[in-house]
Each structure stands twice: as C-alpha cells, then as structure tokens.
Amino acid sequence: MQLTEAWREYMPETLQLRYRMRETRNASAILRSSNAELYGDVIHVLSEFTLEARDLLLPGGSEGSVAKKLNGAFRELGWREARVDTVTQTTLVVFPYAPHNESEKRLVSSDPVSFEGYKADWVKGRVAGDCEWNAKDGNLDRDLASYRSLYETGYIDAAVLVTRTQADLRELEAELTSVLMATPDDEAAEALRTTDAVITATKQRIATGTAKGM
C-alpha cells in the first residue's frame, strides 16, 4: 500500500500536531474537495475530542469510552452506523436448438443468497469511518479492505479510521497506573475525572522519583 501526504496541506496544523496521520490515494484532498461539509464534520470531531486518563485506565466493555465519545459526536452531526449487504443470484440461460424447432431461450434462476457485510461506525453521504481503538489482530486489515471495496464499488469517496498508537500509550498507561497505585483511593477516583490532574501528578512523581516501579 503506497502512502500519500496530501494531509500535510489539507489537514489543519493543530490536528497534525495531535494525531499521527496516514493516508492513501490523497484521501484528505479528495475528502475536502468533494465533500467539504463532511470534511468539516471530521475536523470538528477530531478537534473537539480529548483523551482522558479514564479512557486509558478503566475497562470499557464492548464499546470503550473513546469509541463512545467519537460515535456520539458523529451521531450528533447526522452520521449513522451502516452496513453494505450483498445479494447474489445466478441465472442459467439455456439456448434454443433450431433443428428441433426451438425458438426461445429458457432461464433457470437460483434463489437469491444474501451476505451480510461489515458495519461501518459512521456513514454520511459518500464518506465512511470507524473507531478501532483496541483493534485486535486483523481488524485494521479488515477495515481497510472493506473501505477499499466500498470505494471501488462507488459507494464512498473517502474513509476515516481512528485508532491508537501502541508503545507510547502503553508507556503512558503504565505511568498513570503507577501514580494511581500510590494514591489514596478517594484521591485516585477524583484524579480519574480529569486528564490534567493525573498527568500533572504523574509528572510530579516521576520528577521526584516516587512513582512505584521506578
């Protein structure tokens, strides 16, 4: 897969500083030029999104807190979950044999067979998107293959996929966990309510060497 870098020109610098961006086929340029309103929706949601300590430390069940935030933000702007299903029906054409005075073709059709497609978290107009925050092995490949199929069959012009980096967030999770383990329960609960409180405490403890495990 060949990557392009149109995002350097078409995505706001503020977002470039907050997110690691990758694209193919100059997707950001296509998104902005062909779907300006939807491009604005994407910029708005990504700009307003904040990653909180509780998003990293608390279990989220079948839908984590990050996915809930992003899904909710897009839903408010009119984006909806969608699925592309495929219905296949084959037809056998039997041609006439003139020496037996046959003049008409006969059509023998099979029963339709339906295949449920992959759901996209956000679809509006000709743009789709997903949040794969805790992606399992193969999830991202599946998403990219689904978007490629939707693009090649003419359903969408572009797609947006939000996921997480690995090593740096695992390191941050470990630091936050160390801080909370060394913090009284009531203070830890209060700290989880805001990202800044926990990160500030983390920096202070790391600076003084009091975080557990150091």
Backbone torsions as a table, in degrees:
resi	resn	phi	psi	omega
1	MET	NA	122.0	-179.0
2	GLN	-90.0	126.7	179.8
3	LEU	-88.7	148.7	175.3
4	THR	-119.1	171.9	-175.3
5	GLU	-132.9	34.0	175.5
6	ALA	-62.9	-23.5	-179.4
7	TRP	-60.1	-26.7	179.0
8	ARG	-62.0	-28.1	-179.6
9	GLU	-97.1	-34.5	-169.3
10	TYR	-102.5	-11.5	177.4
11	MET	-102.5	139.5	-178.9
12	PRO	-57.1	144.3	-179.1
13	GLU	-61.3	-33.3	179.9
14	THR	-61.4	-36.5	177.8
15	LEU	-76.3	-34.4	177.4
16	GLN	-61.0	-31.7	179.2
17	LEU	-77.3	-24.2	-175.9
18	ARG	-96.5	-25.6	-175.1
19	TYR	-124.4	147.9	169.4
20	ARG	-90.0	118.9	-171.7
21	MET	-107.4	140.2	173.4
22	ARG	-137.7	145.4	179.1
23	GLU	-151.6	161.9	171.5
24	THR	-127.1	155.8	174.7
25	ARG	54.3	34.0	177.6
26	ASN	52.4	45.8	-172.3
27	ALA	-58.6	-40.1	-177.4
28	SER	-65.7	-37.2	177.6
29	ALA	-66.2	-41.6	179.2
30	ILE	-65.8	-43.3	-179.5
31	LEU	-60.1	-46.1	-176.9
32	ARG	-70.4	-39.6	-175.1
33	SER	-79.1	-33.1	-174.9
34	SER	-100.2	-19.5	-178.1
35	ASN	-141.0	65.1	-172.3
36	ALA	-59.2	-40.4	-179.1
37	GLU	-65.6	-42.9	-179.2
38	LEU	-71.2	-34.1	172.8
39	TYR	-58.6	-43.1	177.7
40	GLY	-62.0	-38.3	176.9
41	ASP	-61.1	-46.3	-178.7
42	VAL	-61.7	-45.3	179.8
43	ILE	-61.7	-42.2	-178.6
44	HIS	-63.0	-48.9	-176.7
45	VAL	-64.6	-45.1	-179.1
46	LEU	-67.1	-32.3	179.6
47	SER	-71.4	-37.9	-177.2
48	GLU	-81.3	-18.8	-176.8
49	PHE	-67.9	136.5	174.0
50	THR	-128.6	139.6	177.9
51	LEU	-95.5	118.0	-177.1
52	GLU	-103.9	160.8	-179.4
53	ALA	-57.7	-40.6	-178.9
54	ARG	-62.0	-26.6	178.4
55	ASP	-65.7	-27.9	-178.2
56	LEU	-93.8	-27.9	-168.9
57	LEU	-105.7	-24.0	-176.7
58	LEU	-100.4	138.8	178.2
59	PRO	-65.4	146.0	-175.7
60	GLY	-114.4	-0.3	-179.0
61	GLY	72.8	-147.9	-176.3
62	SER	-69.7	-25.8	177.1
63	GLU	-130.5	110.2	-177.6
64	GLY	-69.0	169.9	-176.0
65	SER	-65.3	-34.6	179.1
66	VAL	-64.8	-46.4	178.1
67	ALA	-61.8	-40.0	178.7
68	LYS	-61.1	-43.3	179.9
69	LYS	-62.1	-50.3	-176.5
70	LEU	-68.0	-43.9	178.6
71	ASN	-59.7	-44.6	179.8
72	GLY	-62.9	-41.3	-179.6
73	ALA	-63.9	-42.4	179.0
74	PHE	-70.9	-37.0	178.0
75	ARG	-59.4	-40.8	-179.8
76	GLU	-61.9	-24.3	-179.7
77	LEU	-96.4	8.4	174.6
78	GLY	96.9	4.2	177.1
79	TRP	-81.4	144.9	-176.8
80	ARG	-134.5	153.5	173.3
81	GLU	-66.6	141.0	-177.0
82	ALA	-147.9	160.8	179.8
83	ARG	-143.1	137.1	176.0
84	VAL	-100.6	113.9	177.8
85	ASP	-99.2	152.3	-179.9
86	THR	-117.3	131.6	175.6
87	VAL	-116.1	122.8	-177.7
88	THR	-114.6	131.5	175.3
89	GLN	-138.5	128.2	179.8
90	THR	-103.1	149.8	-179.6
91	THR	-131.0	127.0	175.8
92	LEU	-94.2	124.6	179.7
93	VAL	-104.1	117.4	178.5
94	VAL	-103.2	118.4	-174.9
95	PHE	-86.5	149.3	-178.3
96	PRO	-70.9	155.2	177.1
97	TYR	-113.5	105.9	-172.1
98	ALA	-56.5	-43.0	-179.2
99	PRO	-58.6	-19.7	176.1
100	HIS	-101.2	19.2	176.4
101	ASN	60.4	33.4	175.5
102	GLU	-92.8	133.6	-175.4
103	SER	-125.3	-13.1	-175.3
104	GLU	-117.5	144.1	174.1
105	LYS	-75.6	150.6	174.4
106	ARG	-113.2	134.3	-179.9
107	LEU	-109.3	125.2	177.4
108	VAL	-117.6	112.9	-175.2
109	SER	-107.7	146.9	175.1
110	SER	-88.7	166.9	174.6
111	ASP	-71.9	144.2	178.6
112	PRO	-61.4	142.8	176.7
113	VAL	-118.3	124.0	-177.3
114	SER	-102.3	140.5	176.8
115	PHE	-125.3	121.3	177.3
116	GLU	-75.2	131.7	-178.7
117	GLY	-87.7	-173.9	-179.5
118	TYR	-86.3	136.1	179.1
119	LYS	-78.6	140.2	170.5
120	ALA	-105.4	137.3	-177.3
121	ASP	-65.0	-38.0	-175.3
122	TRP	-133.6	125.2	173.7
123	VAL	-138.0	131.8	174.7
124	LYS	-153.0	127.0	-176.9
125	GLY	58.9	-125.0	-176.7
126	ARG	-111.0	32.3	178.6
127	VAL	-132.2	139.8	178.3
128	ALA	-124.8	164.8	179.1
129	GLY	-163.7	162.1	179.5
130	ASP	-148.7	154.0	167.5
131	CYS	-112.3	116.8	176.7
132	GLU	-118.5	74.1	-172.5
133	TRP	-72.4	-46.6	178.2
134	ASN	-111.4	62.0	-174.2
135	ALA	-65.2	132.1	174.1
136	LYS	-85.3	169.5	-179.6
137	ASP	-55.0	127.0	176.7
138	GLY	92.3	-16.1	-177.4
139	ASN	-61.4	-46.1	-177.5
140	LEU	-67.4	-39.3	176.6
141	ASP	-61.2	-40.4	178.2
142	ARG	-63.3	-45.1	179.4
143	ASP	-60.0	-48.7	-178.1
144	LEU	-62.7	-39.8	178.5
145	ALA	-65.5	-38.0	179.3
146	SER	-66.5	-43.3	178.7
147	TYR	-64.1	-39.7	179.1
148	ARG	-62.5	-40.3	177.8
149	SER	-64.9	-44.1	178.6
150	LEU	-63.3	-37.2	179.0
151	TYR	-67.7	-46.2	-175.4
152	GLU	-71.7	-24.9	176.6
153	THR	-90.2	1.1	171.6
154	GLY	89.0	11.8	-179.3
155	TYR	-81.7	-34.2	-176.7
156	ILE	-131.8	158.4	174.1
157	ASP	-99.3	-27.6	-177.0
158	ALA	-159.0	164.0	178.1
159	ALA	-143.3	153.3	-179.7
160	VAL	-123.8	129.3	179.7
161	LEU	-125.1	120.6	179.6
162	VAL	-106.0	122.4	177.1
163	THR	-138.2	-173.4	-176.2
164	ARG	-115.9	152.0	168.0
165	THR	-77.5	168.6	-171.2
166	GLN	-108.4	-67.0	-170.1
167	ALA	-59.4	-46.5	-175.5
168	ASP	-68.7	-36.3	178.7
169	LEU	-73.2	-33.9	174.5
170	ARG	-63.4	-38.5	177.8
171	GLU	-64.6	-43.6	178.3
172	LEU	-64.2	-41.9	178.0
173	GLU	-58.6	-43.0	-180.0
174	ALA	-63.3	-40.7	179.6
175	GLU	-65.5	-43.8	-179.9
176	LEU	-65.6	-39.8	178.8
177	THR	-62.8	-41.3	178.6
178	SER	-60.8	-42.2	179.1
179	VAL	-62.7	-47.0	-176.6
180	LEU	-67.3	-34.1	178.0
181	MET	-65.3	-27.5	-179.3
182	ALA	-96.5	7.9	-176.6
183	THR	-113.3	137.0	175.5
184	PRO	-53.6	148.9	-172.7
185	ASP	-54.8	-43.7	-177.1
186	ASP	-66.9	-38.6	178.3
187	GLU	-69.7	-37.2	178.6
188	ALA	-63.8	-42.6	178.8
189	ALA	-61.2	-41.7	178.4
190	GLU	-66.5	-39.8	-178.6
191	ALA	-64.8	-33.8	-179.7
192	LEU	-64.8	-17.3	-177.8
193	ARG	-74.4	-20.9	178.8
194	THR	-136.4	139.5	178.4
195	THR	-65.6	-45.8	-173.9
196	ASP	-58.2	-40.8	-177.7
197	ALA	-61.5	-43.5	-177.6
198	VAL	-72.3	-43.2	-179.0
199	ILE	-65.4	-39.1	177.4
200	THR	-62.8	-44.5	178.3
201	ALA	-62.4	-38.5	178.3
202	THR	-60.4	-48.9	-178.9
203	LYS	-60.8	-41.4	-179.4
204	GLN	-64.6	-43.9	-178.1
205	ARG	-69.9	-37.8	178.5
206	ILE	-65.2	-39.0	-178.5
207	ALA	-64.5	-33.3	-179.1
208	THR	-97.4	-2.1	177.1
209	GLY	71.7	28.1	-177.0
210	THR	-100.7	-7.2	-179.2
211	ALA	-68.5	139.6	-179.0
212	LYS	-62.4	145.0	177.9
213	GLY	89.2	-2.4	-178.9
214	MET	-92.0	NA	NA
